[in-house]
């Protein structure tokens, strides 16, 4: 059983919240006697990858190969023998001699055929999770675009509201200025009316005094000039 690739390449929402992932994945196993053509291993991009991440993924692939190791002596055992001996011409010759001793059916053609099988499984799993990874990236990009679109719309609405408020403020300031000008002219606009009223009040005072004086004079004349 292969270690969960999703935990290495694709962080789900649950995993991002530190929840244990329940899903596991295994290498797909086809009948090794089927015709399997060798697929060229995909070339990774040149972005910087940390050494621990590389080591972790390589370990996953190694475990995956082990999980689909076919019975008996085949390319998998040959592969380990060559690598442990130094991966040179002598190592290949020694490993092949040992292979033919352990299993008389081992031939160069059979080893190459088996190698194609293991390579195809690695590429199959790789492509599967590249597809899942790209799908997850697309999903993240969609979420980012949606969030950016929402925030951009809200910013534009806020800018529009600010412009409206500025226009309203400008109108209010103009109204205040107009009303201040009117306020400053109020006294002047009532001067004529006030003057007229003050003149009438003064005239009233004068007429009142004149009338009273005349009445008093006649009253006093009665007392003075008429004898009972």
Backbone as a chain_set.jsonl record, in Angstrom:
{"seq": "XXXXXXXXXXXXXXXXXXXXXXXXXXXXXXXXXXXXXXXXXXXXXXXXXXXXXXXXXXXXXXXXXXXXXXXXXXXXXXXXXXXXXXXXXXXXXXXXXXXXXXXXXXXXXXXXXXXXXXXXXXXXXXXXXXXXXXXXXXXXXXXXXXXXXXXXXXXXXXXXXXXXXXXXXXXXXXXXXXXXXXXXXXXXXXXXXXXXXXXXXXXXXXXXXXXXXXXXXXXXXXXXXXXX", "coords": {"N": [[0.855, -1.198, 0.0], [0.654, 2.114, -0.935], [1.929, 5.1, 0.468], [-0.176, 7.836, 1.352], [-0.549, 9.898, -1.318], [-1.858, 12.288, -1.553], [-1.412, 13.61, 0.801], [1.105, 14.49, 0.431], [1.279, 16.038, -1.92], [-1.159, 17.375, -2.361], [-2.938, 19.334, -0.374], [-5.75, 18.841, 1.426], [-8.839, 20.477, 2.513], [-9.513, 19.479, 5.001], [-7.07, 18.474, 5.873], [-5.62, 20.798, 5.982], [-6.689, 21.873, 8.196], [-5.579, 20.378, 10.109], [-6.722, 17.863, 10.403], [-6.988, 14.317, 10.512], [-6.295, 12.41, 7.587], [-8.428, 10.217, 5.925], [-8.358, 8.813, 3.581], [-6.547, 6.553, 1.52], [-4.008, 5.539, -0.83], [-3.046, 3.283, -3.423], [-0.554, 1.763, -5.534], [-1.575, 1.211, -8.889], [-2.116, -2.058, -10.082], [-1.394, -4.016, -12.752], [-1.733, -6.958, -14.793], [1.379, -8.386, -15.115], [2.084, -9.765, -17.409], [0.92, -8.548, -19.501], [1.186, -6.5, -22.453], [3.288, -3.864, -21.986], [4.296, -0.712, -22.631], [7.249, 1.273, -22.467], [7.174, 4.312, -20.787], [8.183, 7.661, -21.086], [9.649, 9.282, -18.356], [8.052, 12.012, -16.745], [9.235, 15.371, -16.917], [10.142, 17.379, -14.259], [9.248, 20.695, -13.089], [11.362, 23.647, -12.726], [11.268, 24.876, -10.278], [12.216, 25.827, -6.956], [12.734, 23.264, -4.639], [12.449, 21.876, -1.437], [14.946, 19.885, 0.202], [14.082, 17.929, 2.157], [11.431, 17.527, 1.272], [11.801, 16.414, -1.273], [13.13, 14.052, -0.565], [11.128, 12.801, 0.884], [9.134, 12.33, -1.033], [10.496, 10.689, -2.833], [10.857, 8.482, -1.172], [8.234, 7.667, -0.953], [7.706, 6.806, -3.572], [9.507, 4.686, -3.692], [8.445, 2.999, -1.722], [6.069, 2.527, -2.989], [6.885, 1.083, -5.253], [7.814, -1.201, -3.984], [5.428, -2.144, -2.964], [4.13, -3.164, -5.165], [5.708, -5.17, -6.013], [6.431, -7.904, -7.995], [5.89, -11.471, -7.715], [8.644, -13.744, -7.066], [11.929, -13.582, -8.654], [12.588, -10.617, -10.202], [12.726, -7.635, -12.215], [12.622, -5.751, -10.102], [14.115, -6.797, -7.9], [16.54, -7.05, -9.237], [17.063, -4.378, -9.823], [17.494, -3.314, -7.217], [19.773, -4.749, -6.522], [21.703, -3.834, -8.378], [21.818, -1.07, -7.769], [22.649, -1.149, -5.084], [25.161, -2.146, -5.402], [26.581, -0.249, -6.693], [25.913, 0.638, -9.245], [27.288, 0.215, -11.762], [29.162, -1.177, -14.556], [30.242, -3.633, -13.699], [28.591, -4.161, -11.535], [26.17, -4.593, -12.842], [26.723, -6.92, -14.33], [27.299, -8.765, -12.276], [24.882, -8.769, -10.879], [23.177, -9.746, -12.831], [24.184, -12.338, -13.267], [23.699, -13.465, -10.741], [20.932, -13.285, -10.785], [20.22, -15.101, -12.822], [21.021, -17.433, -11.643], [19.341, -17.598, -9.421], [16.85, -17.622, -10.64], [15.987, -19.385, -13.345], [14.511, -18.557, -15.467], [15.011, -15.941, -15.953], [15.802, -13.419, -18.182], [17.452, -11.037, -20.364], [15.565, -9.739, -21.91], [13.246, -10.239, -20.42], [13.806, -8.836, -18.05], [13.9, -6.216, -19.035], [11.288, -5.968, -19.952], [9.894, -6.231, -17.527], [10.921, -3.974, -16.276], [9.738, -1.978, -17.799], [7.128, -2.331, -16.956], [7.209, -1.53, -14.193], [8.075, 1.108, -14.515], [5.923, 2.136, -15.95], [3.942, 2.019, -14.002], [4.88, 3.825, -12.075], [4.798, 6.19, -13.615], [2.072, 6.235, -14.154], [0.883, 6.645, -11.641], [2.146, 9.043, -10.998], [1.161, 10.798, -13.04], [-1.53, 10.689, -12.402], [-1.682, 12.043, -9.947], [-0.539, 14.462, -10.614], [-2.531, 15.449, -12.235], [-4.573, 15.662, -10.301], [-3.356, 17.502, -8.642], [-3.123, 19.758, -10.322], [-5.816, 20.232, -10.689], [-6.538, 20.95, -8.099], [-4.997, 23.279, -7.829], [-6.228, 24.83, -9.798], [-8.722, 25.037, -8.609], [-8.053, 26.508, -6.328], [-7.153, 28.838, -7.576], [-9.547, 29.653, -8.714], [-11.01, 30.22, -6.395], [-9.428, 32.288, -5.364], [-9.735, 34.159, -7.424], [-12.475, 34.626, -7.215], [-12.647, 35.729, -4.628], [-11.038, 37.991, -4.981], [-12.534, 39.296, -6.941], [-14.887, 39.81, -5.535], [-13.943, 41.501, -3.467], [-12.88, 43.558, -5.03], [-15.199, 44.542, -6.232], [-16.551, 45.413, -3.913], [-14.773, 47.396, -3.086], [-14.961, 49.167, -5.238], [-17.651, 49.879, -4.977], [-17.514, 51.125, -2.495], [-15.822, 53.261, -3.143], [-17.465, 54.594, -4.948], [-19.518, 55.3, -3.206], [-18.117, 57.031, -1.536], [-17.579, 59.103, -3.346], [-20.185, 59.947, -3.819], [-20.849, 60.805, -1.242], [-18.997, 62.861, -1.001], [-19.972, 64.588, -2.948], [-22.447, 65.17, -1.8], [-21.543, 66.397, 0.532], [-20.248, 68.589, -0.581], [-22.444, 69.945, -1.665], [-23.814, 70.501, 0.705], [-21.967, 72.204, 1.935], [-22.029, 74.309, 0.135], [-24.657, 75.111, 0.489], [-24.512, 75.939, 3.143], [-22.752, 78.107, 2.908], [-24.293, 79.789, 1.268], [-26.48, 80.267, 2.977], [-25.182, 81.505, 5.114], [-24.394, 83.867, 3.893], [-26.922, 84.925, 3.412], [-27.725, 85.226, 6.057], [-25.969, 87.158, 6.928], [-27.001, 89.339, 5.641], [-29.453, 89.816, 6.662], [-30.031, 91.785, 8.722], [-29.582, 94.115, 7.287], [-31.604, 93.917, 5.372], [-33.879, 94.482, 6.841], [-33.629, 97.015, 7.772], [-34.907, 99.277, 6.608], [-37.614, 98.811, 7.17], [-37.545, 98.742, 9.968], [-36.649, 101.361, 10.488], [-38.758, 102.881, 9.525], [-40.772, 102.074, 11.278], [-39.659, 102.953, 13.728], [-39.676, 105.703, 13.225], [-42.418, 106.162, 13.06], [-43.139, 105.463, 15.652], [-41.787, 107.447, 17.057], [-43.084, 109.663, 16.007], [-45.574, 109.154, 16.943], [-45.123, 109.405, 19.659], [-44.534, 112.132, 19.722], [-46.916, 113.275, 18.703], [-48.677, 112.427, 20.622], [-47.727, 113.754, 22.88], [-48.087, 116.365, 22.056], [-50.864, 116.489, 21.726], [-51.747, 115.918, 24.317], [-50.605, 118.025, 25.682], [-52.036, 120.168, 24.583], [-54.634, 119.544, 25.41], [-54.332, 119.664, 28.178], [-53.682, 122.321, 28.462], [-56.008, 123.606, 27.686], [-57.658, 122.643, 29.656], [-56.507, 123.777, 31.93], [-56.932, 126.417, 31.237], [-59.628, 126.636, 31.464], [-60.007, 126.515, 34.197], [-58.693, 128.78, 34.883], [-59.671, 130.936, 33.468], [-62.475, 130.898, 33.556], [-65.001, 131.752, 35.712], [-66.943, 130.456, 38.19]], "CA": [[0.0, 0.0, 0.0], [1.45, 3.337, -1.064], [1.582, 6.215, 1.363], [-1.13, 8.781, 0.767], [0.074, 10.945, -2.117], [-2.556, 13.562, -1.35], [-0.788, 14.294, 1.94], [2.384, 15.06, -0.01], [1.152, 17.001, -3.003], [-2.421, 18.107, -2.385], [-3.476, 19.518, 0.967], [-7.197, 19.058, 1.44], [-9.314, 21.413, 3.537], [-9.429, 18.821, 6.313], [-5.665, 18.387, 6.275], [-5.167, 22.143, 6.321], [-7.173, 22.146, 9.541], [-4.904, 19.388, 10.955], [-7.566, 16.701, 10.63], [-6.366, 13.144, 9.9], [-6.867, 12.026, 6.307], [-8.847, 8.826, 5.981], [-8.188, 8.19, 2.275], [-5.21, 6.066, 1.19], [-3.89, 5.196, -2.235], [-2.061, 2.249, -3.729], [-0.166, 1.717, -6.928], [-2.422, 0.317, -9.685], [-1.365, -3.253, -10.469], [-1.926, -4.746, -13.902], [-1.076, -8.241, -15.025], [2.701, -8.094, -15.699], [2.287, -10.437, -18.693], [0.354, -7.717, -20.552], [2.139, -5.658, -23.172], [3.427, -2.554, -21.351], [5.363, 0.05, -23.278], [7.974, 2.171, -21.566], [6.803, 5.732, -20.924], [9.233, 8.572, -20.633], [9.304, 9.928, -17.091], [7.823, 13.451, -16.907], [10.278, 16.255, -16.4], [9.562, 18.315, -13.299], [9.62, 22.089, -13.323], [12.643, 24.033, -12.119], [11.083, 25.654, -9.064], [13.004, 25.36, -5.824], [12.059, 22.294, -3.782], [13.292, 21.576, -0.284], [15.513, 18.531, 0.231], [13.2, 16.983, 2.868], [10.263, 17.217, 0.443], [12.253, 15.487, -2.312], [13.402, 12.763, 0.086], [9.852, 12.215, 1.28], [8.442, 11.821, -2.217], [11.27, 9.539, -3.325], [10.529, 7.367, -0.278], [6.885, 7.225, -1.322], [7.82, 6.02, -4.8], [10.188, 3.436, -3.357], [7.458, 2.157, -1.046], [5.1, 2.125, -3.998], [7.476, 0.001, -6.037], [7.837, -2.4, -3.133], [4.062, -2.631, -2.771], [3.675, -3.89, -6.359], [6.766, -6.112, -6.381], [5.868, -9.16, -8.48], [6.488, -12.659, -7.072], [9.86, -14.277, -7.663], [13.009, -12.643, -8.975], [12.311, -9.866, -11.422], [13.463, -6.374, -12.332], [12.685, -5.039, -8.821], [15.279, -7.304, -7.163], [17.706, -6.693, -10.043], [17.216, -2.93, -9.614], [18.124, -3.1, -5.913], [21.125, -5.322, -6.552], [22.567, -2.927, -9.135], [21.992, 0.182, -7.02], [23.432, -1.387, -3.866], [26.537, -2.49, -5.78], [27.261, 0.918, -7.241], [25.363, 1.011, -10.559], [28.331, 0.252, -12.792], [29.123, -2.364, -15.434], [30.498, -4.831, -12.879], [27.396, -4.408, -10.735], [25.154, -5.162, -13.725], [27.101, -8.299, -14.65], [27.144, -9.585, -11.069], [23.462, -8.88, -10.583], [22.55, -10.613, -13.832], [24.601, -13.715, -12.987], [22.953, -13.88, -9.561], [19.525, -13.429, -11.172], [20.052, -16.338, -13.586], [21.188, -18.54, -10.703], [18.14, -17.655, -8.581], [15.669, -17.897, -11.469], [16.466, -19.767, -14.68], [13.689, -17.925, -16.508], [15.408, -14.535, -16.105], [16.532, -13.05, -19.394], [17.544, -9.585, -20.542], [14.276, -9.277, -22.409], [12.274, -10.266, -19.314], [14.131, -7.731, -17.136], [13.486, -4.976, -19.688], [9.823, -5.976, -19.944], [9.468, -5.923, -16.155], [11.28, -2.577, -16.0], [8.679, -1.164, -18.404], [5.949, -2.439, -16.092], [7.384, -0.673, -13.014], [8.114, 2.511, -14.977], [4.558, 2.545, -16.307], [3.179, 2.224, -12.761], [5.333, 5.097, -11.498], [4.251, 7.269, -14.439], [0.62, 6.242, -14.008], [0.563, 7.315, -10.377], [2.606, 10.433, -11.12], [0.21, 11.555, -13.854], [-2.792, 10.767, -11.666], [-1.62, 13.079, -8.921], [-0.318, 15.746, -11.291], [-3.875, 15.897, -12.621], [-5.262, 16.102, -9.084], [-2.692, 18.713, -8.16], [-3.523, 20.873, -11.184], [-7.221, 20.502, -10.388], [-6.568, 21.677, -6.83], [-4.486, 24.619, -8.116], [-7.302, 25.543, -10.505], [-9.761, 25.345, -7.617], [-7.531, 27.603, -5.498], [-7.164, 30.044, -8.414], [-10.946, 30.085, -8.823], [-11.37, 30.84, -5.115], [-8.73, 33.573, -5.296], [-10.383, 35.079, -8.361], [-13.784, 34.987, -6.665], [-12.415, 36.634, -3.497], [-10.549, 39.259, -5.538], [-13.656, 39.937, -7.618], [-15.793, 40.32, -4.496], [-13.309, 42.644, -2.808], [-12.783, 44.644, -6.01], [-16.55, 45.112, -6.334], [-16.826, 46.146, -2.672], [-13.943, 48.609, -3.113], [-15.567, 50.086, -6.211], [-18.881, 50.393, -4.366], [-17.116, 52.062, -1.444], [-15.322, 54.466, -3.829], [-18.649, 55.296, -5.463], [-20.2, 55.89, -2.045], [-17.303, 58.177, -1.111], [-17.825, 60.185, -4.307], [-21.533, 60.449, -3.535], [-20.78, 61.553, 0.019], [-18.262, 64.101, -1.281], [-20.9, 65.464, -3.657], [-23.413, 65.64, -0.814], [-20.83, 67.326, 1.408], [-20.031, 69.822, -1.351], [-23.728, 70.637, -1.724], [-24.097, 71.024, 2.044], [-21.079, 73.35, 2.155], [-22.548, 75.411, -0.681], [-25.868, 75.583, 1.164], [-24.086, 76.672, 4.341], [-22.217, 79.398, 2.449], [-25.436, 80.602, 0.826], [-27.266, 80.665, 4.152], [-24.372, 82.478, 5.872], [-24.516, 85.147, 3.179], [-28.261, 85.435, 3.71], [-27.738, 85.608, 7.473], [-25.244, 88.424, 7.069], [-27.769, 90.416, 5.016], [-30.778, 89.929, 7.282], [-30.165, 93.091, 9.371], [-29.683, 95.135, 6.241], [-32.894, 93.822, 4.682], [-34.96, 94.973, 7.705], [-33.319, 98.384, 8.218], [-35.94, 100.207, 6.128], [-38.83, 98.578, 7.942], [-37.303, 99.169, 11.35], [-36.556, 102.823, 10.493], [-40.116, 103.389, 9.351], [-41.502, 101.845, 12.531], [-39.1, 103.865, 14.738], [-40.165, 107.05, 12.907], [-43.814, 106.206, 13.435], [-43.195, 105.477, 17.124], [-41.365, 108.786, 17.487], [-44.177, 110.571, 15.643], [-46.655, 108.863, 17.888], [-44.761, 110.05, 20.932], [-44.65, 113.591, 19.553], [-48.336, 113.611, 18.57], [-49.285, 112.179, 21.933], [-47.34, 114.847, 23.772], [-48.741, 117.596, 21.57], [-52.285, 116.394, 22.022], [-51.919, 116.009, 25.775], [-50.285, 119.41, 26.089], [-53.177, 121.024, 24.208], [-55.754, 119.223, 26.287], [-54.031, 120.176, 29.515], [-53.721, 123.792, 28.377], [-57.441, 124.001, 27.708], [-58.16, 122.323, 30.996], [-56.007, 124.802, 32.846], [-57.572, 127.684, 30.849], [-60.976, 126.634, 32.045], [-59.886, 126.846, 35.608], [-58.118, 130.133, 35.041], [-60.46, 132.043, 32.885], [-63.922, 130.835, 33.769], [-65.343, 131.808, 37.136], [-68.296, 129.914, 38.449]], "C": [[0.888, 1.244, 0.0], [0.973, 4.403, -0.101], [0.711, 7.227, 0.634], [-0.415, 9.908, 0.016], [-0.552, 12.289, -1.835], [-1.94, 14.333, -0.197], [0.531, 14.938, 1.555], [2.199, 16.21, -0.979], [-0.055, 17.911, -2.869], [-2.992, 18.167, -0.987], [-4.971, 19.772, 0.887], [-7.571, 20.028, 2.545], [-9.204, 20.791, 4.92], [-7.992, 18.783, 6.807], [-5.123, 19.749, 6.655], [-5.614, 22.539, 7.706], [-6.636, 21.103, 10.521], [-5.805, 18.225, 11.311], [-6.927, 15.509, 9.936], [-7.069, 12.78, 8.605], [-7.198, 10.55, 6.318], [-8.527, 8.087, 4.682], [-6.748, 7.752, 2.057], [-5.208, 5.626, -0.263], [-2.84, 4.104, -2.412], [-1.697, 2.329, -5.199], [-1.131, 0.807, -7.679], [-1.598, -0.857, -10.188], [-2.073, -3.938, -11.623], [-1.186, -6.066, -14.023], [0.257, -8.001, -15.723], [2.935, -8.777, -17.039], [1.706, -9.625, -19.835], [1.454, -6.919, -21.244], [2.176, -4.287, -22.535], [4.582, -1.835, -22.005], [5.993, 0.997, -22.29], [7.584, 3.606, -21.847], [7.908, 6.607, -20.382], [8.786, 9.282, -19.361], [9.132, 11.416, -17.3], [8.939, 14.262, -16.279], [9.643, 17.276, -15.479], [9.989, 19.736, -13.624], [10.855, 22.449, -12.504], [12.477, 24.842, -10.843], [11.851, 25.026, -7.915], [12.175, 24.422, -4.951], [13.003, 21.952, -2.639], [13.756, 20.127, -0.318], [14.628, 17.547, 0.988], [11.985, 16.583, 2.038], [10.628, 16.209, -0.637], [12.464, 14.097, -1.728], [12.107, 12.051, 0.44], [9.14, 11.596, 0.085], [9.171, 10.619, -2.804], [10.961, 8.302, -2.488], [9.151, 6.803, -0.617], [6.944, 6.36, -2.578], [8.504, 4.671, -4.53], [9.237, 2.467, -2.659], [6.416, 1.646, -2.025], [5.624, 0.984, -4.855], [7.469, -1.308, -5.254], [6.443, -3.011, -3.011], [3.548, -3.408, -3.986], [4.742, -4.864, -6.853], [6.156, -7.459, -6.767], [6.575, -10.352, -7.831], [7.742, -13.126, -7.816], [10.902, -13.204, -7.917], [12.658, -11.945, -10.289], [13.121, -8.575, -11.41], [13.62, -5.663, -10.991], [13.91, -5.484, -8.016], [16.58, -6.953, -7.898], [18.062, -5.214, -9.829], [17.921, -2.636, -8.283], [19.547, -3.637, -5.876], [22.102, -4.382, -7.243], [22.846, -1.66, -8.336], [22.836, -0.018, -5.772], [24.892, -1.694, -4.183], [27.262, -1.335, -6.468], [26.828, 1.344, -8.619], [26.47, 1.236, -11.598], [28.294, -1.061, -13.576], [29.313, -3.652, -14.641], [29.259, -5.192, -12.069], [26.306, -5.051, -11.585], [25.459, -6.631, -14.032], [26.901, -9.231, -13.467], [25.671, -9.808, -10.76], [22.778, -9.823, -11.573], [22.912, -12.084, -13.604], [23.824, -14.264, -11.792], [21.495, -14.138, -9.924], [19.295, -14.744, -11.899], [20.245, -17.57, -12.716], [19.916, -18.726, -9.882], [16.893, -18.02, -9.371], [16.125, -18.135, -12.896], [15.675, -19.068, -15.794], [14.082, -16.464, -16.767], [16.211, -14.36, -17.393], [16.604, -11.528, -19.46], [16.202, -9.037, -20.996], [13.227, -9.216, -21.294], [12.537, -9.116, -18.342], [13.677, -6.395, -17.73], [11.968, -4.857, -19.682], [9.288, -5.606, -18.562], [9.771, -4.467, -15.798], [10.211, -1.651, -16.571], [7.423, -1.171, -17.541], [6.07, -1.492, -14.894], [7.397, 0.81, -13.4], [6.708, 3.003, -15.3], [3.721, 2.808, -15.064], [3.566, 3.544, -12.092], [4.722, 6.265, -12.279], [2.74, 7.384, -14.297], [0.203, 6.989, -12.732], [0.97, 8.786, -10.432], [1.585, 11.28, -11.876], [-1.129, 11.726, -13.15], [-2.773, 11.934, -10.681], [-1.201, 14.436, -9.46], [-1.669, 16.329, -11.701], [-4.641, 16.418, -11.421], [-4.668, 17.407, -8.558], [-3.093, 19.939, -8.979], [-4.969, 21.253, -10.935], [-7.351, 21.312, -9.109], [-6.069, 23.107, -7.027], [-5.548, 25.456, -8.823], [-8.41, 25.952, -9.548], [-9.334, 26.518, -6.736], [-7.561, 28.914, -6.294], [-8.581, 30.581, -8.58], [-11.394, 30.793, -7.55], [-10.709, 32.215, -4.977], [-9.402, 34.601, -6.2], [-11.723, 35.558, -7.822], [-13.627, 35.986, -5.52], [-11.951, 38.006, -3.993], [-11.684, 40.031, -6.201], [-14.617, 40.562, -6.615], [-15.219, 41.567, -3.84], [-13.194, 43.835, -3.757], [-14.134, 45.347, -6.159], [-16.882, 45.95, -5.101], [-16.027, 47.451, -2.61], [-14.536, 49.639, -4.065], [-16.842, 50.699, -5.659], [-18.562, 51.422, -3.294], [-16.608, 53.369, -2.053], [-16.489, 55.3, -4.366], [-19.397, 55.993, -4.335], [-19.444, 57.108, -1.543], [-17.537, 59.371, -2.033], [-19.208, 60.808, -4.078], [-21.547, 61.303, -2.278], [-20.049, 62.883, -0.173], [-19.165, 65.106, -2.0], [-21.929, 66.047, -2.692], [-22.779, 66.666, 0.124], [-20.611, 68.669, 0.709], [-21.32, 70.635, -1.421], [-24.084, 71.265, -0.379], [-23.245, 72.258, 2.344], [-21.555, 74.56, 1.361], [-23.805, 75.996, -0.051], [-25.517, 76.411, 2.395], [-23.573, 78.056, 3.958], [-23.346, 80.342, 2.039], [-26.229, 81.13, 2.019], [-26.504, 81.649, 5.04], [-24.451, 83.856, 5.222], [-25.875, 85.783, 3.435], [-28.347, 85.947, 5.142], [-27.077, 86.973, 7.665], [-26.046, 89.605, 6.535], [-29.141, 90.626, 5.658], [-30.99, 91.313, 7.907], [-30.383, 94.192, 8.336], [-31.053, 95.124, 5.577], [-34.052, 94.37, 5.517], [-34.729, 96.42, 8.181], [-34.439, 99.356, 7.843], [-37.223, 100.063, 6.936], [-38.69, 99.069, 9.382], [-37.284, 100.713, 11.46], [-37.951, 103.443, 10.403], [-40.926, 103.248, 10.641], [-41.008, 102.786, 13.621], [-39.594, 105.305, 14.501], [-41.634, 107.203, 13.337], [-43.975, 106.233, 14.955], [-42.82, 106.871, 17.668], [-42.463, 109.814, 17.199], [-45.356, 110.399, 16.586], [-46.389, 109.515, 19.231], [-44.981, 111.569, 20.843], [-46.114, 114.017, 19.473], [-49.058, 113.45, 19.897], [-48.988, 113.33, 22.877], [-48.046, 116.156, 23.368], [-50.222, 117.608, 21.939], [-52.548, 116.561, 23.511], [-51.658, 117.428, 26.247], [-51.457, 120.347, 25.769], [-54.369, 120.799, 25.133], [-55.538, 119.78, 27.695], [-54.133, 121.701, 29.537], [-55.164, 124.291, 28.425], [-58.036, 123.732, 29.074], [-57.762, 123.39, 31.981], [-56.65, 126.158, 32.543], [-58.977, 127.799, 31.415], [-60.919, 127.072, 33.496], [-59.474, 128.3, 35.821], [-59.115, 131.215, 34.613], [-61.968, 131.98, 33.139], [-64.208, 130.772, 35.277], [-66.766, 131.276, 37.289], [-69.085, 130.843, 39.341]], "O": [[1.768, 1.389, 0.848], [-0.225, 4.583, 0.116], [0.861, 7.435, -0.57], [0.237, 10.758, 0.623], [0.125, 13.316, -1.869], [-1.938, 15.564, -0.201], [1.027, 15.821, 2.255], [2.874, 17.234, -0.879], [0.012, 19.088, -3.223], [-3.478, 17.162, -0.468], [-5.41, 20.788, 0.349], [-6.753, 20.366, 3.401], [-8.852, 21.463, 5.89], [-7.715, 19.021, 7.982], [-4.272, 19.861, 7.538], [-5.022, 23.417, 8.334], [-7.161, 20.952, 11.624], [-5.682, 17.652, 12.394], [-6.364, 15.675, 8.853], [-8.296, 12.832, 8.524], [-6.361, 9.721, 6.675], [-8.435, 6.859, 4.681], [-5.821, 8.498, 2.375], [-6.258, 5.372, -0.854], [-1.876, 4.016, -1.651], [-2.438, 2.89, -6.007], [-1.481, -0.26, -7.176], [-0.484, -0.661, -10.675], [-3.212, -4.386, -11.489], [-0.131, -6.255, -13.417], [0.27, -7.46, -16.829], [3.877, -8.424, -17.749], [1.942, -9.937, -21.002], [2.523, -6.697, -20.676], [1.159, -3.595, -22.545], [5.722, -2.295, -21.942], [5.328, 1.471, -21.369], [7.649, 4.07, -22.985], [8.495, 6.317, -19.34], [7.68, 9.819, -19.296], [9.963, 12.043, -17.957], [9.507, 13.89, -15.253], [8.704, 17.967, -15.873], [10.965, 19.957, -14.341], [11.33, 21.654, -11.693], [13.442, 25.438, -10.365], [12.102, 23.82, -7.913], [11.05, 24.747, -4.571], [14.202, 21.761, -2.844], [13.046, 19.249, -0.807], [14.431, 16.427, 0.517], [11.552, 15.432, 2.089], [9.878, 15.269, -0.898], [12.041, 13.095, -2.305], [12.008, 10.831, 0.307], [8.611, 10.487, 0.168], [8.543, 9.647, -3.222], [10.818, 7.204, -3.025], [8.942, 5.591, -0.568], [6.311, 5.306, -2.642], [8.11, 3.645, -5.085], [9.221, 1.273, -2.957], [5.939, 0.516, -1.926], [4.899, 0.034, -5.149], [7.161, -2.373, -5.789], [6.289, -4.231, -2.96], [2.632, -4.221, -3.857], [4.678, -5.33, -7.991], [5.454, -8.082, -5.97], [7.738, -10.245, -7.442], [7.879, -12.929, -9.023], [10.776, -12.069, -7.457], [12.461, -12.578, -11.326], [14.095, -8.454, -10.667], [14.649, -5.029, -10.756], [14.658, -4.648, -7.508], [17.585, -6.607, -7.276], [19.232, -4.863, -9.674], [18.833, -1.811, -8.229], [20.426, -3.034, -5.26], [23.207, -4.16, -6.749], [23.994, -1.228, -8.241], [23.651, 0.839, -5.431], [25.762, -1.521, -3.33], [28.445, -1.452, -6.788], [27.338, 2.342, -9.129], [26.566, 2.296, -12.216], [27.487, -1.944, -13.287], [28.626, -4.644, -14.883], [28.914, -6.366, -11.927], [25.598, -5.944, -11.12], [24.566, -7.478, -13.998], [26.4, -10.345, -13.62], [25.265, -10.919, -10.418], [21.906, -10.604, -11.194], [22.063, -12.967, -13.73], [23.347, -15.398, -11.827], [20.888, -15.092, -9.436], [18.307, -15.432, -11.645], [19.698, -18.632, -13.012], [19.463, -19.85, -9.666], [15.981, -18.653, -8.84], [16.589, -17.22, -13.576], [16.133, -19.003, -16.935], [13.557, -15.827, -17.68], [17.178, -15.08, -17.642], [15.917, -10.824, -18.719], [15.756, -7.993, -20.52], [12.428, -8.282, -21.225], [11.594, -8.487, -17.861], [13.138, -5.545, -17.022], [11.423, -3.78, -19.439], [8.371, -4.796, -18.426], [8.989, -3.809, -15.112], [9.817, -0.673, -15.936], [6.74, -0.155, -17.409], [5.142, -0.735, -14.609], [6.815, 1.651, -12.714], [6.341, 4.131, -14.972], [2.885, 3.712, -15.058], [2.709, 4.284, -11.608], [4.197, 7.209, -11.688], [2.189, 8.485, -14.314], [-0.691, 7.835, -12.744], [0.237, 9.662, -9.973], [1.191, 12.349, -11.41], [-1.783, 12.761, -13.276], [-3.726, 12.709, -10.596], [-1.476, 15.46, -8.833], [-1.925, 17.523, -11.545], [-5.279, 17.469, -11.486], [-5.385, 18.293, -8.092], [-3.366, 21.008, -8.433], [-5.325, 22.431, -10.963], [-8.158, 22.238, -9.026], [-6.638, 24.045, -6.469], [-5.751, 26.627, -8.503], [-8.967, 27.045, -9.645], [-10.132, 27.404, -6.432], [-7.94, 29.961, -5.77], [-8.802, 31.792, -8.588], [-12.066, 31.823, -7.602], [-11.337, 33.178, -4.535], [-9.613, 35.75, -5.811], [-12.073, 36.732, -7.947], [-14.368, 36.965, -5.437], [-12.4, 39.042, -3.503], [-11.795, 41.248, -6.053], [-15.098, 41.679, -6.803], [-15.915, 42.568, -3.675], [-13.384, 44.981, -3.35], [-14.21, 46.575, -6.208], [-17.421, 47.05, -5.215], [-16.527, 48.476, -2.146], [-14.607, 50.826, -3.749], [-17.095, 51.89, -5.842], [-19.23, 52.45, -3.181], [-16.915, 54.453, -1.556], [-16.504, 56.526, -4.257], [-19.851, 57.128, -4.483], [-20.055, 58.108, -1.165], [-17.675, 60.504, -1.573], [-19.375, 62.026, -4.137], [-22.161, 62.369, -2.237], [-20.424, 63.899, 0.411], [-19.137, 66.303, -1.713], [-22.25, 67.234, -2.742], [-23.396, 67.674, 0.466], [-20.763, 69.734, 1.308], [-21.303, 71.855, -1.259], [-24.58, 72.39, -0.311], [-23.726, 73.231, 2.926], [-21.498, 75.692, 1.841], [-24.005, 77.211, -0.051], [-26.132, 77.443, 2.662], [-23.912, 79.052, 4.596], [-23.362, 81.518, 2.401], [-26.601, 82.303, 2.057], [-27.11, 82.528, 5.652], [-24.561, 84.875, 5.903], [-25.988, 86.991, 3.644], [-28.967, 86.977, 5.406], [-27.541, 87.814, 8.435], [-25.805, 90.746, 6.928], [-29.897, 91.506, 5.247], [-32.013, 91.949, 7.656], [-31.237, 95.065, 8.489], [-31.605, 96.176, 5.255], [-35.104, 94.691, 4.964], [-35.552, 96.972, 8.911], [-34.867, 100.163, 8.669], [-37.84, 101.052, 7.334], [-39.581, 99.716, 9.933], [-37.833, 101.284, 12.402], [-38.274, 104.398, 11.11], [-41.655, 104.154, 11.045], [-41.81, 103.357, 14.36], [-39.891, 106.031, 15.45], [-42.032, 108.224, 13.897], [-44.836, 106.937, 15.483], [-43.443, 107.389, 18.595], [-42.741, 110.7, 18.007], [-46.032, 111.356, 16.966], [-47.278, 110.093, 19.857], [-45.531, 112.194, 21.751], [-46.512, 115.001, 20.097], [-49.937, 114.24, 20.245], [-49.87, 113.82, 23.582], [-48.522, 116.924, 24.205], [-50.754, 118.616, 22.404], [-53.472, 117.271, 23.909], [-52.378, 117.967, 27.087], [-51.822, 121.202, 26.576], [-55.021, 121.745, 25.575], [-56.464, 120.301, 28.315], [-54.608, 122.291, 30.508], [-55.486, 125.262, 29.11], [-58.831, 124.523, 29.58], [-58.579, 123.855, 32.776], [-56.89, 126.955, 33.45], [-59.448, 128.875, 31.785], [-61.706, 127.906, 33.943], [-59.856, 128.946, 36.797], [-59.345, 132.219, 35.287], [-62.655, 132.981, 32.933], [-63.737, 129.89, 35.994], [-67.666, 131.66, 36.542], [-70.238, 130.557, 39.666]]}, "num_chains": 1, "name": "protein.A"}
